[in-house]
Amino acid sequence: MIVITSPTSMIGRQVLENLLGSGEPARVIARDPSRLPPHILERVEVVQGSHSDPNAVNQAFADADSVFWLVPPDPHAESVEAAYVDFTRPACDAIKSRGVQRVVGISALGRGTAVASNAGLVTASLAMDDLITSTGVSYRALTMPSFMDNILRQAEPIKNQGMFFGPIAGDRKLPACATRDIAATAAKLLLDPDWSGQDHVAVLGPEDLSFNDMAQVMSEVLGKPVRYQQIPFEAYKARFIELDMSEAMAQGMTDMAAAKNEGLDNAEPRSPENTTPTSFRQWCEEVLKPAVFT
Ligand SMILES: NC(=O)c1ccc[n+]([C@@H]2O[C@H](COP(=O)([O-])OP(=O)(O)OC[C@H]3O[C@@H](n4cnc5c(N)ncnc54)[C@H](OP(=O)(O)O)[C@@H]3O)[C@@H](O)[C@H]2O)c1
């Protein structure tokens, strides 16, 4: 039995699609199961609730071999630790009491870098990994750079102004990965009963690109000029506050971006295993272009 948390998330729903063909029984924890598509609902067991709730995880983890763990963004959290580490505590108790064998978790790049201790949401994600590891369960932390899919949040300025914005220097080359590749990596690990121990698996995408490089690719794929505009970190944080994010989470997002600007995502050596296939150009053609032109 494989348990999937956050089954309606961008990554979780693609993990489920990958697993359904396998014949392995799956169980989801969902706050509102009606948000799952009918073809999924008819093939999975459902535990209704949040995976931060001890009752939900205790029920869901009974006889589970593997768990896919994804902490949802919490824009109103009082601290980044509350959002990631406290959210994960009930699950860690249930992992131990229910004897879960393997966990595959969504985490982030940066462990061991000089900036990892002040990297906001990433620092908290790494602390979450430590908490899961402390249960003794066999664990693979999937460690990611920023997702290509984040750019979808800027589909409107890309469409209307031919611009997208961020606080990171336009010429800093960074890895970026597509959520479809994260989901494929997670599903492969969830279906494989033969690994044990505790480690990380990076998902780096096929190449390092700067935001200026991405603007060039977007211009070519969308057939219109697109430009990246760097903005001050203070303006980046102020935008999150305007959007009703808590002070702590807005600061956490800003600290994370500042750490990425200082090399947080550049320390993981590339290998054939962590170089995943979806290129930024392919992602723009298949995901961004339809989103911009609808
Ligand atoms: N974006 C990046 O560049 C990046 C990079 C590295 C790591 N990450 C990590 O990736 C994760 C986000 O993944 P994603 O983008 O696939 O997520 P997502 O699409 O934002 O989905 C989050 C899901 O969580 C559910 N949810 C929200 N609040 C909840 C709660 N209190 N209890 C239970 N479920 C709740 C929501 O579903 P319902 O409303 O249907 O319940 C939603 O579908 C985060 O842990 C983040 O730190 C992100």
The ligand as a Tripos MOL2 file, in Angstrom:
@<TRIPOS>MOLECULE
LIG
   48    52     1     0     0
SMALL
NO_CHARGES

@<TRIPOS>ATOM
      1 N1          7.8680   25.8670   -5.8940 N.am      1 LIG1
      2 C1          9.1580   25.5580   -5.8130 C.2       1 LIG1
      3 O1          9.9940   26.0640   -6.5560 O.2       1 LIG1
      4 C2          9.6140   24.5230   -4.8190 C.ar      1 LIG1
      5 C3         10.9540   24.1090   -4.8120 C.ar      1 LIG1
      6 C4         11.3520   23.1090   -3.9090 C.ar      1 LIG1
      7 C5         10.4070   22.5440   -3.0460 C.ar      1 LIG1
      8 N2          9.1010   23.0010   -3.0680 N.ar      1 LIG1
      9 C6          8.1240   22.4040   -2.1600 C.3       1 LIG1
     10 O2          7.0550   21.8660   -2.9230 O.3       1 LIG1
     11 C7          5.8880   21.8250   -2.0850 C.3       1 LIG1
     12 C8          4.7070   22.3810   -2.8580 C.3       1 LIG1
     13 O3          4.3850   21.4780   -3.9020 O.3       1 LIG1
     14 P1          3.2750   21.8210   -5.0000 P.3       1 LIG1
     15 O4          3.6680   23.1090   -5.6840 O.co2     1 LIG1
     16 O5          3.0440   20.6050   -5.8230 O.co2     1 LIG1
     17 O6          2.0250   22.1230   -4.0700 O.3       1 LIG1
     18 P2          0.6730   22.9000   -4.4630 P.3       1 LIG1
     19 O7          0.3420   22.6550   -5.9000 O.co2     1 LIG1
     20 O8          0.7770   24.3070   -3.9900 O.co2     1 LIG1
     21 O9         -0.4290   22.1260   -3.6330 O.3       1 LIG1
     22 C9         -0.5540   22.1340   -2.2580 C.3       1 LIG1
     23 C10        -1.7830   21.2840   -1.9270 C.3       1 LIG1
     24 O10        -1.8700   21.1570   -0.5230 O.3       1 LIG1
     25 C11        -3.2410   21.1020   -0.1400 C.3       1 LIG1
     26 N3         -3.3190   21.8130    1.1480 N.ar      1 LIG1
     27 C12        -3.2580   23.1510    1.3750 C.ar      1 LIG1
     28 N4         -3.3100   23.3870    2.7060 N.ar      1 LIG1
     29 C13        -3.4180   22.1850    3.3170 C.ar      1 LIG1
     30 C14        -3.5080   21.7590    4.6750 C.ar      1 LIG1
     31 N5         -3.5080   22.6410    5.6930 N.pl3     1 LIG1
     32 N6         -3.5900   20.4440    4.9400 N.ar      1 LIG1
     33 C15        -3.5830   19.5420    3.9370 C.ar      1 LIG1
     34 N7         -3.5000   19.8670    2.6310 N.ar      1 LIG1
     35 C16        -3.4220   21.1760    2.3280 C.ar      1 LIG1
     36 C17        -4.0430   21.7780   -1.2510 C.3       1 LIG1
     37 O11        -5.0690   20.8970   -1.6340 O.3       1 LIG1
     38 P3         -6.5840   20.9840   -1.1350 P.3       1 LIG1
     39 O12        -6.9360   22.4430   -1.0630 O.co2     1 LIG1
     40 O13        -7.3220   20.1870   -2.1850 O.co2     1 LIG1
     41 O14        -6.5690   20.3160    0.2200 O.co2     1 LIG1
     42 C18        -3.0610   21.8690   -2.4430 C.3       1 LIG1
     43 O15        -3.4620   21.0530   -3.5290 O.3       1 LIG1
     44 C19         6.2060   22.6380   -0.8330 C.3       1 LIG1
     45 O16         6.5030   21.7510    0.2240 O.3       1 LIG1
     46 C20         7.4500   23.4110   -1.2380 C.3       1 LIG1
     47 O17         8.2730   23.7480   -0.1430 O.3       1 LIG1
     48 C21         8.7020   23.9640   -3.9350 C.ar      1 LIG1
@<TRIPOS>BOND
     1     1     2 1
     2     2     3 2
     3     2     4 1
     4     4     5 ar
     5     4    48 ar
     6     5     6 ar
     7     6     7 ar
     8     7     8 ar
     9     8     9 1
    10     8    48 ar
    11     9    10 1
    12     9    46 1
    13    10    11 1
    14    11    12 1
    15    11    44 1
    16    12    13 1
    17    13    14 1
    18    14    15 2
    19    14    16 1
    20    14    17 1
    21    17    18 1
    22    18    19 2
    23    18    20 1
    24    18    21 1
    25    21    22 1
    26    22    23 1
    27    23    24 1
    28    23    42 1
    29    24    25 1
    30    25    26 1
    31    25    36 1
    32    26    27 ar
    33    26    35 ar
    34    27    28 ar
    35    28    29 ar
    36    29    30 ar
    37    29    35 ar
    38    30    31 1
    39    30    32 ar
    40    32    33 ar
    41    33    34 ar
    42    34    35 ar
    43    36    37 1
    44    36    42 1
    45    37    38 1
    46    38    39 2
    47    38    40 1
    48    38    41 1
    49    42    43 1
    50    44    45 1
    51    44    46 1
    52    46    47 1
@<TRIPOS>SUBSTRUCTURE
     1 LIG1         1 GROUP 0 **** ****
